[in-house]
């Protein structure tokens, strides 16, 4: 994980914890009866759970995209290295044949 990705995850975690804190404080300060307050907390926690699942799914998709990109880049480089090695082997064979002829 790169430094930028780590910072992004810290940022997202900070936003989520800020949302949780704000919701809880707002609900506790609001003048409501206990049963209504508990229902509001339950409803908000379900909303937050759904929001978190959605964001985690987005991050998962981003990670899959990055993994695919890395795999593609790796495959391209491996192919180039293989081609270079084949070329070197061919040149080496040609040099050996030339030396045998002389």
Order of alpha helices (4+ residues) and beta strands (2+ residues): alpha-alpha
